[in-house]
Amino acid sequence: MNKFKTILSAILVLFIVGCSSTHKAKVDFDSNPDVDTSNYKTFAWMKQSKILITTQDINPVRKLVVDDAIEEAFIAKGYQLIEDPEKADFVISYTVGSRDKIKVDSYPATYHGGWGWGRGYYGGYHGMTMGTETRVRNYTEGSLAIDVFDVKSHQPAWHGSAVKRITSSDEENWEQSIRMIVNQTVAQFL
């Protein structure tokens, strides 16, 4: 699976935070207290490519879905999209990424059943030793970051981010997942 597909899948997973998943997205944001966003009415893309940093293995179809989802999310909040970044109140851009991760858990052999807690549980019982059970899981974690910059002051105004473990369900419903993650992230913009 190419990296962009993984990245966009991660974004998709982030939108599924409201769904019943044991691996929910974590959405966070920061605002610049020196920038007043209360009078914003118009926005534009900071760059024509829309994405801040482009990788060679980015899936162009999924990139278009992310572009559209971000535009739609800001328009749904009442902002008007214009073409000229110099005439907008704020400009936006985004980055996506993914990371393959490994999770290792180690438990005493009786943790999942057996004779239970008590004396000698983690070591031995009257000279007997006890083994451990180790589980190793590989997974992909996707991330999305959306940045807002004030046009007049040229300062960053807001940064929203989402991180989520990508599941097979996220891969199967990637477009819906992307839109959910974008909406959840942009909802934090005030």
ZIKAWO-V913542 format. One record per residue. RES is the residue in one small letter. SS is DSSP state (2 for helix, 1 for strand, 0 for the rest). PHI is phi as a letter, one per 20 degrees, with the letter a starting at -180 (none if undefined). PSI is psi in whole degrees, 0 to 359 (none if undefined). Layout:
# ZIKAWO-V913542
res=[RES/RES]
ss=[SS/SS]
phi=[PHI/PHI]
psi=[PSI/PSI]
This chain:
# ZIKAWO-V913542
res=[m/n/k/f/k/t/i/l/s/a/i/l/v/l/f/i/v/g/c/s/s/t/h/k/a/k/v/d/f/d/s/n/p/d/v/d/t/s/n/y/k/t/f/a/w/m/k/q/s/k/i/l/i/t/t/q/d/i/n/p/v/r/k/l/v/v/d/d/a/i/e/e/a/f/i/a/k/g/y/q/l/i/e/d/p/e/k/a/d/f/v/i/s/y/t/v/g/s/r/d/k/i/k/v/d/s/y/p/a/t/y/h/g/g/w/g/w/g/r/g/y/y/g/g/y/h/g/m/t/m/g/t/e/t/r/v/r/n/y/t/e/g/s/l/a/i/d/v/f/d/v/k/s/h/q/p/a/w/h/g/s/a/v/k/r/i/t/s/s/d/e/e/n/w/e/q/s/i/r/m/i/v/n/q/t/v/a/q/f/l]
ss=[0/0/2/2/2/2/2/2/2/2/2/2/2/2/2/2/2/2/0/0/0/0/0/0/0/1/1/1/1/1/1/0/0/0/0/0/0/0/0/0/0/1/1/1/1/0/0/0/0/0/1/0/0/0/0/0/0/0/0/2/2/2/2/2/2/2/2/2/2/2/2/2/2/2/2/2/0/0/0/1/1/0/0/0/2/2/2/0/0/1/1/1/1/1/1/1/1/1/1/1/1/1/1/1/1/1/1/1/0/0/0/0/0/0/0/0/0/0/0/0/0/0/0/1/1/0/0/1/1/0/0/1/1/1/1/1/1/1/1/1/1/1/1/1/1/1/1/1/1/1/0/0/0/0/0/1/1/1/1/1/1/1/1/1/1/1/0/2/2/2/2/2/0/2/2/2/2/2/2/2/2/2/2/2/2/2/0/0/0/0]
phi=[none/f/f/f/g/f/f/f/f/f/f/g/f/f/f/e/g/f/f/e/c/f/d/e/f/d/d/b/b/c/d/e/f/e/d/e/e/f/d/f/c/c/b/b/f/f/c/f/f/m/e/f/c/d/d/f/e/f/f/f/f/f/f/f/f/f/g/f/f/f/g/f/f/f/f/f/e/o/e/d/e/c/e/e/f/f/e/e/f/b/d/c/b/b/c/c/a/b/b/f/c/c/d/d/c/c/c/f/g/e/g/e/p/p/e/n/f/q/g/m/g/e/c/b/c/l/n/e/d/c/e/c/d/d/d/d/c/d/b/d/d/d/b/c/c/d/d/d/c/f/f/f/e/l/d/f/d/b/c/d/b/c/c/b/f/e/d/f/f/f/f/f/d/f/f/f/f/g/f/f/f/f/f/f/f/f/g/f/f/d]
psi=[129/162/321/318/319/318/311/328/323/319/317/317/324/327/342/14/322/344/169/85/144/346/85/157/148/117/135/162/160/142/145/115/345/357/124/114/1/337/9/135/328/151/161/166/140/322/152/327/348/315/141/312/126/134/158/329/24/134/115/331/315/327/318/323/318/314/308/318/320/314/311/323/318/323/320/334/359/6/148/130/127/163/321/110/332/337/355/159/323/157/154/157/170/164/150/154/168/160/130/134/161/132/126/125/138/128/152/149/331/2/321/29/165/206/355/192/158/192/130/12/315/358/276/168/110/49/353/143/161/137/175/158/128/132/132/127/133/139/167/134/125/155/151/135/131/129/139/131/137/127/317/314/348/31/152/135/327/146/120/140/153/140/136/146/130/127/171/328/321/320/318/325/48/321/315/318/317/311/321/318/316/312/319/323/310/333/336/346/128/none]
